[in-house]
Amino acid sequence: MKKTILGSSHQFEDKLIDLQNNMMNFALTLTSNREEAKDLLQETTLRALDNKEKYYENVNFKGWVFTIMHNIFVNNYRRVVRSQTIIDQTENLYHLNMPQNSGFDTPEGAYTISEITKVINSFADEYKVPFSMHVSGYKYEEIAQQLKLPIGTVKSRIFFARKRLQEMLADYKFQDRE
C-alpha cells in the first residue's frame, strides 16, 4: 500500500500554501470573476485539507488539487443550471425543461419549442423520461438512481433519444431571427 503524506501534516499544508497563487490563477480561468475565484480557491483549499488522508506521496500534488478545484467548479455550475431550470410537471411534458432566460420568449421561439417538444413527446416513456431529465441537468448517475436502471441503460436511452430527435428534426428549418 502507498504511504500517505499524512505522516507529515505540515508538509502537506506547506505544499498547499505554496500552490495558492497557481490555484488562484486556475480559479480565475475557470470563473472569469475575481470574487468567484476567491470563493473557489477557499472551497478547494478546505476540501483538500478535509481529504488529505486520500492523497498519496507519489501522486502529482498540483494535479490532485487542480482536479478537486475543477470538480467543485463543475458541480457548482451544474447546481446553478439546475436551479434555473423549470422542470415540467405537466402531464404531456409540454415544456422543454430549459433555463428560464433561454431567449425563446418570442412567438417564433415558442413555435420552435413546441415543435421540439412535440417530437420529444412522441418518444416512448422509456426514452422520453431519461432524456427530459438529462436536458433538465440531472447527471447520469442521478437519473439511473431515480429510475432504478443501470447507468449504461440510461446513457444508451439518452443517446438514442438524442439521435432520434436529430433525425426527426433534420429537415426542420429554424426561422431566421433578426
TORPA-4810 file (N, C-alpha, C, O; in nm, 3 decimals):
<nodes>
NODE_1_0.083_-0.118_0.000_0.000_0.000_0.000_0.088_0.125_0.000_0.193_0.128_0.064_M
NODE_2_0.044_0.226_-0.072_0.120_0.350_-0.081_0.115_0.425_0.051_0.015_0.422_0.122_K
NODE_3_0.223_0.492_0.081_0.229_0.570_0.203_0.168_0.708_0.179_0.204_0.777_0.084_K
NODE_4_0.077_0.748_0.265_0.016_0.880_0.251_0.109_0.986_0.307_0.203_0.956_0.381_T
NODE_5_0.082_1.108_0.269_0.161_1.220_0.318_0.111_1.263_0.456_0.160_1.361_0.513_I
NODE_6_0.014_1.190_0.510_-0.047_1.223_0.637_0.054_1.224_0.751_0.037_1.297_0.849_L
NODE_7_0.159_1.144_0.737_0.261_1.138_0.841_0.326_1.273_0.865_0.372_1.300_0.976_G
NODE_8_0.329_1.357_0.765_0.386_1.491_0.781_0.280_1.593_0.740_0.280_1.643_0.627_S
NODE_9_0.192_1.624_0.831_0.081_1.715_0.808_0.131_1.853_0.766_0.071_1.919_0.682_S
NODE_10_0.242_1.896_0.826_0.298_2.027_0.792_0.346_2.030_0.647_0.333_2.132_0.579_H
NODE_11_0.402_1.920_0.601_0.450_1.913_0.463_0.332_1.928_0.366_0.343_1.999_0.266_Q
NODE_12_0.223_1.864_0.394_0.103_1.875_0.311_0.053_2.020_0.307_0.026_2.075_0.200_F
NODE_13_0.041_2.080_0.425_-0.008_2.218_0.434_0.088_2.315_0.367_0.043_2.411_0.303_E
NODE_14_0.218_2.292_0.380_0.317_2.378_0.313_0.301_2.370_0.161_0.305_2.472_0.093_D
NODE_15_0.285_2.248_0.110_0.264_2.231_-0.035_0.138_2.305_-0.080_0.138_2.369_-0.185_K
NODE_16_0.033_2.296_-0.001_-0.094_2.362_-0.034_-0.079_2.514_-0.032_-0.133_2.583_-0.118_L
NODE_17_-0.007_2.566_0.065_0.016_2.711_0.074_0.101_2.758_-0.045_0.073_2.862_-0.103_I
NODE_18_0.203_2.682_-0.079_0.289_2.718_-0.193_0.212_2.721_-0.325_0.251_2.791_-0.419_D
NODE_19_0.105_2.647_-0.331_0.028_2.634_-0.455_-0.083_2.739_-0.467_-0.151_2.744_-0.570_L
NODE_20_-0.104_2.822_-0.365_-0.216_2.916_-0.363_-0.219_3.010_-0.484_-0.326_3.033_-0.540_Q
NODE_21_-0.104_3.065_-0.526_-0.102_3.156_-0.642_-0.144_3.084_-0.769_-0.221_3.137_-0.849_N
NODE_22_-0.092_2.964_-0.788_-0.129_2.885_-0.906_-0.278_2.850_-0.904_-0.346_2.852_-1.006_N
NODE_23_-0.326_2.817_-0.783_-0.468_2.783_-0.769_-0.556_2.903_-0.802_-0.660_2.889_-0.866_M
NODE_24_-0.513_3.023_-0.758_-0.591_3.144_-0.786_-0.595_3.171_-0.936_-0.700_3.207_-0.989_M
NODE_25_-0.484_3.153_-1.004_-0.481_3.172_-1.150_-0.574_3.074_-1.220_-0.647_3.111_-1.312_N
NODE_26_-0.571_2.949_-1.176_-0.659_2.848_-1.236_-0.805_2.880_-1.208_-0.891_2.865_-1.295_F
NODE_27_-0.833_2.924_-1.086_-0.971_2.961_-1.050_-1.019_3.078_-1.135_-1.135_3.081_-1.175_A
NODE_28_-0.931_3.174_-1.162_-0.969_3.287_-1.248_-0.998_3.243_-1.391_-1.089_3.295_-1.455_L
NODE_29_-0.922_3.145_-1.441_-0.951_3.097_-1.576_-1.085_3.024_-1.581_-1.154_3.027_-1.683_T
NODE_30_-1.122_2.959_-1.472_-1.249_2.888_-1.469_-1.367_2.983_-1.454_-1.468_2.968_-1.522_L
NODE_31_-1.355_3.082_-1.365_-1.469_3.165_-1.330_-1.476_3.298_-1.404_-1.585_3.351_-1.426_T
NODE_32_-1.360_3.353_-1.443_-1.352_3.485_-1.506_-1.405_3.595_-1.416_-1.451_3.698_-1.464_S
NODE_33_-1.401_3.573_-1.286_-1.451_3.669_-1.190_-1.368_3.655_-1.062_-1.358_3.547_-1.005_N
NODE_34_-1.309_3.766_-1.018_-1.217_3.760_-0.905_-1.284_3.711_-0.777_-1.226_3.630_-0.705_R
NODE_35_-1.403_3.759_-0.746_-1.471_3.719_-0.622_-1.508_3.570_-0.625_-1.490_3.499_-0.527_E
NODE_36_-1.560_3.524_-0.739_-1.594_3.382_-0.752_-1.468_3.296_-0.746_-1.469_3.186_-0.691_E
NODE_37_-1.358_3.349_-0.802_-1.231_3.275_-0.799_-1.181_3.262_-0.654_-1.131_3.156_-0.616_A
NODE_38_-1.195_3.369_-0.575_-1.155_3.362_-0.434_-1.238_3.258_-0.358_-1.186_3.182_-0.278_K
NODE_39_-1.369_3.257_-0.386_-1.456_3.158_-0.321_-1.416_3.016_-0.361_-1.411_2.926_-0.277_D
NODE_40_-1.388_2.997_-0.490_-1.348_2.866_-0.540_-1.215_2.823_-0.478_-1.197_2.707_-0.441_L
NODE_41_-1.122_2.917_-0.467_-0.992_2.889_-0.404_-1.011_2.845_-0.259_-0.951_2.748_-0.214_L
NODE_42_-1.094_2.918_-0.187_-1.118_2.885_-0.046_-1.184_2.748_-0.032_-1.143_2.667_0.052_Q
NODE_43_-1.285_2.722_-0.114_-1.355_2.593_-0.107_-1.261_2.478_-0.142_-1.267_2.372_-0.080_E
NODE_44_-1.175_2.499_-0.242_-1.080_2.395_-0.282_-0.979_2.368_-0.171_-0.947_2.253_-0.142_T
NODE_45_-0.928_2.474_-0.110_-0.831_2.460_-0.001_-0.893_2.380_0.114_-0.830_2.290_0.169_T
NODE_46_-1.015_2.415_0.151_-1.083_2.342_0.259_-1.107_2.196_0.222_-1.087_2.106_0.304_L
NODE_47_-1.150_2.172_0.098_-1.175_2.035_0.054_-1.046_1.953_0.054_-1.046_1.837_0.093_R
NODE_48_-0.935_2.015_0.009_-0.807_1.945_0.008_-0.764_1.910_0.151_-0.718_1.799_0.178_A
NODE_49_-0.780_2.005_0.242_-0.744_1.979_0.382_-0.832_1.870_0.443_-0.784_1.787_0.520_L
NODE_50_-0.961_1.872_0.410_-1.052_1.770_0.462_-1.020_1.631_0.408_-1.050_1.531_0.472_D
NODE_51_-0.959_1.626_0.289_-0.934_1.497_0.224_-0.786_1.463_0.213_-0.747_1.383_0.128_N
NODE_52_-0.702_1.523_0.297_-0.558_1.500_0.285_-0.520_1.354_0.308_-0.416_1.309_0.259_K
NODE_53_-0.601_1.280_0.381_-0.570_1.138_0.401_-0.588_1.057_0.272_-0.543_0.942_0.264_E
NODE_54_-0.652_1.114_0.173_-0.672_1.045_0.045_-0.559_1.073_-0.053_-0.555_1.013_-0.161_K
NODE_55_-0.468_1.162_-0.018_-0.357_1.195_-0.106_-0.239_1.100_-0.078_-0.209_1.071_0.037_Y
NODE_56_-0.175_1.052_-0.185_-0.058_0.966_-0.173_0.064_1.039_-0.225_0.056_1.114_-0.322_Y
NODE_57_0.179_1.017_-0.160_0.302_1.090_-0.188_0.346_1.087_-0.334_0.393_1.188_-0.386_E
NODE_58_0.331_0.975_-0.401_0.382_0.966_-0.537_0.280_1.009_-0.642_0.296_0.977_-0.760_N
NODE_59_0.174_1.080_-0.601_0.075_1.135_-0.693_0.106_1.283_-0.711_0.144_1.350_-0.616_V
NODE_60_0.089_1.333_-0.832_0.112_1.474_-0.863_0.022_1.561_-0.777_-0.100_1.563_-0.796_N
NODE_61_0.081_1.633_-0.681_0.004_1.712_-0.586_-0.074_1.824_-0.655_-0.192_1.844_-0.628_F
NODE_62_-0.009_1.895_-0.744_-0.075_2.005_-0.816_-0.192_1.952_-0.898_-0.300_2.012_-0.898_K
NODE_63_-0.173_1.843_-0.966_-0.281_1.781_-1.043_-0.397_1.737_-0.955_-0.513_1.752_-0.992_G
NODE_64_-0.364_1.682_-0.840_-0.466_1.636_-0.745_-0.551_1.754_-0.697_-0.674_1.746_-0.695_W
NODE_65_-0.485_1.864_-0.659_-0.556_1.982_-0.609_-0.636_2.048_-0.722_-0.750_2.088_-0.700_V
NODE_66_-0.577_2.059_-0.841_-0.649_2.120_-0.954_-0.770_2.037_-0.994_-0.871_2.092_-1.038_F
NODE_67_-0.761_1.906_-0.980_-0.876_1.820_-1.009_-0.988_1.847_-0.910_-1.105_1.852_-0.947_T
NODE_68_-0.953_1.865_-0.784_-1.053_1.899_-0.682_-1.120_2.030_-0.720_-1.242_2.041_-0.715_I
NODE_69_-1.039_2.131_-0.758_-1.094_2.263_-0.794_-1.186_2.252_-0.915_-1.295_2.308_-0.915_M
NODE_70_-1.143_2.181_-1.015_-1.224_2.165_-1.136_-1.356_2.097_-1.105_-1.461_2.138_-1.155_H
NODE_71_-1.352_1.992_-1.023_-1.474_1.920_-0.987_-1.570_2.009_-0.908_-1.691_2.004_-0.930_N
NODE_72_-1.517_2.090_-0.818_-1.603_2.181_-0.742_-1.667_2.282_-0.837_-1.786_2.310_-0.826_I
NODE_73_-1.588_2.335_-0.930_-1.641_2.433_-1.026_-1.753_2.372_-1.109_-1.859_2.432_-1.125_F
NODE_74_-1.731_2.252_-1.163_-1.831_2.184_-1.246_-1.957_2.155_-1.165_-2.068_2.178_-1.213_V
NODE_75_-1.942_2.106_-1.043_-2.059_2.076_-0.960_-2.138_2.202_-0.927_-2.261_2.200_-0.928_N
NODE_76_-2.067_2.311_-0.897_-2.135_2.438_-0.870_-2.209_2.488_-0.993_-2.322_2.537_-0.983_N
NODE_77_-2.146_2.476_-1.109_-2.209_2.518_-1.234_-2.336_2.437_-1.260_-2.440_2.494_-1.294_Y
NODE_78_-2.328_2.308_-1.243_-2.446_2.223_-1.265_-2.557_2.256_-1.167_-2.675_2.255_-1.202_R
NODE_79_-2.520_2.287_-1.044_-2.619_2.324_-0.943_-2.691_2.453_-0.984_-2.813_2.463_-0.969_R
NODE_80_-2.617_2.550_-1.035_-2.677_2.677_-1.080_-2.770_2.652_-1.198_-2.882_2.703_-1.200_V
NODE_81_-2.725_2.574_-1.296_-2.808_2.544_-1.413_-2.935_2.473_-1.370_-3.044_2.506_-1.418_V
NODE_82_-2.922_2.376_-1.280_-3.038_2.302_-1.235_-3.136_2.393_-1.160_-3.258_2.377_-1.173_R
NODE_83_-3.084_2.488_-1.083_-3.173_2.577_-1.008_-3.244_2.676_-1.099_-3.349_2.727_-1.062_S
NODE_84_-3.189_2.703_-1.217_-3.251_2.795_-1.312_-3.338_2.723_-1.414_-3.391_2.785_-1.506_Q
NODE_85_-3.353_2.594_-1.398_-3.430_2.514_-1.494_-3.571_2.492_-1.441_-3.592_2.458_-1.325_T
NODE_86_-3.665_2.511_-1.531_-3.804_2.483_-1.497_-3.828_2.336_-1.530_-3.811_2.294_-1.644_I
NODE_87_-3.866_2.260_-1.430_-3.894_2.118_-1.453_-4.042_2.105_-1.484_-4.128_2.144_-1.405_I
NODE_88_-4.068_2.050_-1.598_-4.205_2.038_-1.648_-4.281_1.931_-1.571_-4.244_1.814_-1.574_D
NODE_89_-4.387_1.973_-1.503_-4.469_1.879_-1.428_-4.601_1.852_-1.499_-4.686_1.781_-1.445_Q
NODE_90_-4.619_1.907_-1.620_-4.744_1.884_-1.692_-4.751_1.740_-1.739_-4.649_1.672_-1.753_T
NODE_91_-4.872_1.695_-1.762_-4.893_1.554_-1.797_-4.826_1.517_-1.929_-4.772_1.408_-1.942_E
NODE_92_-4.831_1.608_-2.027_-4.777_1.574_-2.159_-4.636_1.630_-2.180_-4.588_1.631_-2.294_N
NODE_93_-4.571_1.675_-2.075_-4.436_1.731_-2.084_-4.428_1.837_-2.193_-4.341_1.831_-2.281_L
NODE_94_-4.519_1.933_-2.188_-4.530_2.032_-2.294_-4.406_2.121_-2.302_-4.363_2.159_-2.411_Y
NODE_95_-4.349_2.154_-2.187_-4.234_2.243_-2.186_-4.105_2.163_-2.206_-4.100_2.044_-2.178_H
NODE_96_-4.004_2.230_-2.255_-3.878_2.162_-2.288_-3.784_2.148_-2.169_-3.677_2.089_-2.184_L
NODE_97_-3.820_2.201_-2.052_-3.733_2.196_-1.934_-3.602_2.268_-1.962_-3.495_2.206_-1.959_N
NODE_98_-3.610_2.394_-1.988_-3.489_2.469_-2.018_-3.474_2.587_-1.923_-3.570_2.625_-1.855_M
NODE_99_-3.354_2.647_-1.918_-3.335_2.761_-1.829_-3.436_2.871_-1.858_-3.479_2.889_-1.972_P
NODE_100_-3.474_2.945_-1.754_-3.576_3.047_-1.767_-3.536_3.158_-1.863_-3.621_3.209_-1.936_Q
NODE_101_-3.411_3.196_-1.865_-3.366_3.303_-1.953_-3.312_3.245_-2.083_-3.197_3.270_-2.119_N
NODE_102_-3.392_3.169_-2.152_-3.346_3.098_-2.270_-3.351_3.182_-2.396_-3.289_3.145_-2.496_S
NODE_103_-3.422_3.295_-2.394_-3.432_3.377_-2.513_-3.539_3.329_-2.608_-3.548_3.378_-2.721_G
NODE_104_-3.622_3.234_-2.566_-3.727_3.181_-2.652_-3.863_3.241_-2.615_-3.963_3.170_-2.615_F
NODE_105_-3.866_3.369_-2.583_-3.990_3.433_-2.542_-4.071_3.483_-2.661_-4.188_3.519_-2.645_D
NODE_106_-4.012_3.485_-2.779_-4.081_3.536_-2.896_-4.176_3.430_-2.950_-4.159_3.312_-2.921_T
NODE_107_-4.277_3.471_-3.029_-4.368_3.372_-3.088_-4.293_3.272_-3.176_-4.328_3.153_-3.179_P
NODE_108_-4.191_3.319_-3.248_-4.114_3.226_-3.332_-4.042_3.123_-3.245_-4.034_3.005_-3.281_E
NODE_109_-3.990_3.168_-3.131_-3.921_3.077_-3.040_-4.017_2.977_-2.978_-3.983_2.860_-2.963_G
NODE_110_-4.137_3.023_-2.942_-4.236_2.933_-2.884_-4.276_2.827_-2.985_-4.295_2.710_-2.949_A
NODE_111_-4.288_2.865_-3.109_-4.321_2.769_-3.214_-4.210_2.665_-3.225_-4.238_2.546_-3.239_Y
NODE_112_-4.086_2.708_-3.218_-3.973_2.618_-3.225_-3.975_2.520_-3.107_-3.955_2.400_-3.125_T
NODE_113_-3.998_2.572_-2.988_-4.003_2.487_-2.869_-4.117_2.387_-2.881_-4.100_2.270_-2.845_I
NODE_114_-4.232_2.432_-2.930_-4.345_2.340_-2.941_-4.317_2.230_-3.042_-4.360_2.116_-3.023_S
NODE_115_-4.245_2.261_-3.148_-4.209_2.158_-3.246_-4.114_2.055_-3.184_-4.132_1.934_-3.202_E
NODE_116_-4.016_2.102_-3.113_-3.921_2.012_-3.048_-3.992_1.928_-2.943_-3.970_1.807_-2.933_I
NODE_117_-4.076_1.993_-2.863_-4.150_1.923_-2.759_-4.242_1.817_-2.818_-4.257_1.708_-2.762_T
NODE_118_-4.302_1.849_-2.930_-4.391_1.753_-2.998_-4.314_1.627_-3.035_-4.363_1.515_-3.018_K
NODE_119_-4.194_1.644_-3.086_-4.112_1.529_-3.122_-4.073_1.449_-2.997_-4.082_1.327_-2.995_V
NODE_120_-4.031_1.520_-2.892_-3.992_1.451_-2.768_-4.111_1.375_-2.710_-4.095_1.263_-2.661_I
NODE_121_-4.229_1.436_-2.715_-4.348_1.370_-2.661_-4.389_1.247_-2.742_-4.465_1.163_-2.693_N
NODE_122_-4.340_1.236_-2.865_-4.372_1.119_-2.945_-4.288_0.997_-2.903_-4.318_0.885_-2.943_S
NODE_123_-4.186_1.019_-2.825_-4.100_0.910_-2.778_-4.175_0.825_-2.676_-4.264_0.873_-2.607_F
NODE_124_-4.137_0.700_-2.670_-4.188_0.612_-2.563_-4.133_0.664_-2.430_-4.024_0.722_-2.426_A
NODE_125_-4.207_0.642_-2.322_-4.166_0.692_-2.190_-4.026_0.646_-2.151_-3.954_0.719_-2.084_D
NODE_126_-3.987_0.526_-2.192_-3.856_0.475_-2.154_-3.743_0.559_-2.211_-3.632_0.557_-2.158_E
NODE_127_-3.769_0.635_-2.319_-3.670_0.727_-2.375_-3.698_0.871_-2.334_-3.606_0.948_-2.307_Y
NODE_128_-3.826_0.907_-2.331_-3.865_1.046_-2.303_-3.825_1.088_-2.162_-3.771_1.198_-2.144_K
NODE_129_-3.850_1.005_-2.063_-3.824_1.044_-1.923_-3.674_1.065_-1.897_-3.637_1.170_-1.845_V
NODE_130_-3.587_0.968_-1.931_-3.443_0.993_-1.904_-3.389_1.111_-1.985_-3.306_1.187_-1.935_P
NODE_131_-3.435_1.126_-2.111_-3.389_1.236_-2.195_-3.431_1.370_-2.134_-3.350_1.463_-2.128_F
NODE_132_-3.557_1.381_-2.091_-3.605_1.505_-2.030_-3.529_1.538_-1.901_-3.498_1.654_-1.875_S
NODE_133_-3.499_1.436_-1.822_-3.423_1.459_-1.700_-3.282_1.507_-1.733_-3.228_1.595_-1.666_M
NODE_134_-3.222_1.447_-1.837_-3.087_1.486_-1.879_-3.085_1.631_-1.926_-2.994_1.707_-1.892_H
NODE_135_-3.184_1.670_-2.005_-3.196_1.807_-2.052_-3.214_1.902_-1.934_-3.170_2.017_-1.938_V
NODE_136_-3.278_1.854_-1.829_-3.301_1.936_-1.709_-3.174_1.955_-1.626_-3.173_2.036_-1.533_S
NODE_137_-3.069_1.881_-1.658_-2.943_1.899_-1.586_-2.907_1.787_-1.490_-2.805_1.796_-1.421_G
NODE_138_-2.988_1.683_-1.484_-2.954_1.571_-1.397_-2.836_1.494_-1.454_-2.821_1.483_-1.575_Y
NODE_139_-2.751_1.443_-1.366_-2.638_1.360_-1.406_-2.688_1.220_-1.437_-2.795_1.180_-1.390_K
NODE_140_-2.612_1.146_-1.516_-2.649_1.009_-1.550_-2.674_0.926_-1.424_-2.770_0.850_-1.417_Y
NODE_141_-2.586_0.941_-1.325_-2.598_0.862_-1.202_-2.729_0.893_-1.130_-2.795_0.803_-1.078_E
NODE_142_-2.766_1.021_-1.127_-2.890_1.061_-1.061_-3.012_1.003_-1.133_-3.107_0.956_-1.069_E
NODE_143_-3.008_1.007_-1.265_-3.119_0.952_-1.344_-3.130_0.802_-1.320_-3.239_0.749_-1.298_I
NODE_144_-3.016_0.734_-1.325_-3.015_0.588_-1.305_-3.071_0.552_-1.167_-3.148_0.458_-1.153_A
NODE_145_-3.030_0.628_-1.068_-3.076_0.601_-0.931_-3.227_0.625_-0.918_-3.298_0.544_-0.860_Q
NODE_146_-3.274_0.736_-0.973_-3.415_0.770_-0.960_-3.505_0.674_-1.038_-3.613_0.639_-0.992_Q
NODE_147_-3.459_0.630_-1.156_-3.540_0.541_-1.238_-3.511_0.393_-1.209_-3.574_0.304_-1.267_L
NODE_148_-3.416_0.369_-1.119_-3.377_0.233_-1.080_-3.336_0.151_-1.203_-3.384_0.040_-1.225_K
NODE_149_-3.245_0.211_-1.282_-3.193_0.148_-1.403_-3.041_0.146_-1.397_-2.981_0.229_-1.328_L
NODE_150_-2.977_0.053_-1.468_-2.831_0.057_-1.477_-2.788_0.184_-1.552_-2.859_0.231_-1.641_P
NODE_151_-2.672_0.238_-1.516_-2.627_0.362_-1.578_-2.606_0.346_-1.729_-2.630_0.440_-1.804_I
NODE_152_-2.562_0.229_-1.772_-2.544_0.204_-1.915_-2.675_0.213_-1.991_-2.679_0.264_-2.104_G
NODE_153_-2.782_0.165_-1.932_-2.915_0.172_-1.993_-2.958_0.318_-2.006_-3.013_0.358_-2.109_T
NODE_154_-2.935_0.395_-1.902_-2.971_0.538_-1.904_-2.894_0.609_-2.015_-2.953_0.683_-2.094_V
NODE_155_-2.763_0.585_-2.022_-2.681_0.651_-2.124_-2.726_0.614_-2.265_-2.734_0.701_-2.353_K
NODE_156_-2.756_0.487_-2.288_-2.797_0.445_-2.422_-2.934_0.502_-2.458_-2.957_0.539_-2.573_S
NODE_157_-3.026_0.508_-2.362_-3.158_0.565_-2.391_-3.149_0.713_-2.424_-3.218_0.762_-2.514_R
NODE_158_-3.065_0.785_-2.353_-3.047_0.927_-2.382_-2.980_0.944_-2.519_-3.018_1.033_-2.596_I
NODE_159_-2.883_0.861_-2.548_-2.816_0.866_-2.678_-2.916_0.842_-2.791_-2.919_0.917_-2.889_F
NODE_160_-2.997_0.737_-2.777_-3.092_0.706_-2.884_-3.202_0.812_-2.895_-3.248_0.840_-3.005_F
NODE_161_-3.243_0.869_-2.783_-3.342_0.977_-2.788_-3.284_1.099_-2.859_-3.352_1.161_-2.941_A
NODE_162_-3.161_1.133_-2.829_-3.096_1.247_-2.893_-3.080_1.222_-3.043_-3.104_1.311_-3.125_R
NODE_163_-3.039_1.101_-3.078_-3.020_1.066_-3.218_-3.153_1.072_-3.294_-3.159_1.124_-3.405_K
NODE_164_-3.258_1.020_-3.232_-3.390_1.022_-3.296_-3.440_1.166_-3.311_-3.499_1.200_-3.413_R
NODE_165_-3.417_1.248_-3.211_-3.456_1.389_-3.217_-3.385_1.458_-3.333_-3.447_1.534_-3.408_L
NODE_166_-3.257_1.433_-3.348_-3.180_1.492_-3.458_-3.232_1.445_-3.593_-3.243_1.525_-3.687_Q
NODE_167_-3.264_1.317_-3.604_-3.315_1.264_-3.730_-3.452_1.323_-3.766_-3.477_1.360_-3.880_E
NODE_168_-3.538_1.332_-3.663_-3.673_1.381_-3.690_-3.677_1.530_-3.718_-3.769_1.579_-3.784_M
NODE_169_-3.578_1.604_-3.671_-3.573_1.748_-3.695_-3.468_1.786_-3.799_-3.436_1.903_-3.815_L
NODE_170_-3.414_1.687_-3.869_-3.308_1.713_-3.967_-3.355_1.808_-4.077_-3.278_1.894_-4.121_A
NODE_171_-3.477_1.794_-4.122_-3.528_1.878_-4.231_-3.597_2.003_-4.179_-3.640_2.088_-4.258_D
NODE_172_-3.607_2.017_-4.047_-3.676_2.130_-3.989_-3.588_2.254_-4.000_-3.471_2.252_-3.961_Y
NODE_173_-3.644_2.361_-4.054_-3.569_2.486_-4.070_-3.612_2.582_-3.959_-3.729_2.617_-3.947_K
NODE_174_-3.515_2.624_-3.880_-3.544_2.722_-3.777_-3.555_2.859_-3.844_-3.475_2.893_-3.930_F
NODE_175_-3.655_2.935_-3.804_-3.677_3.064_-3.866_-3.564_3.158_-3.832_-3.510_3.156_-3.721_Q
NODE_176_-3.528_3.242_-3.929_-3.425_3.343_-3.909_-3.478_3.452_-3.819_-3.585_3.507_-3.846_D
NODE_177_-3.407_3.485_-3.716_-3.448_3.594_-3.626_-3.353_3.709_-3.645_-3.232_3.695_-3.630_R
NODE_178_-3.409_3.823_-3.679_-3.324_3.941_-3.699_-3.356_4.047_-3.599_-3.294_4.154_-3.601_E
</nodes>
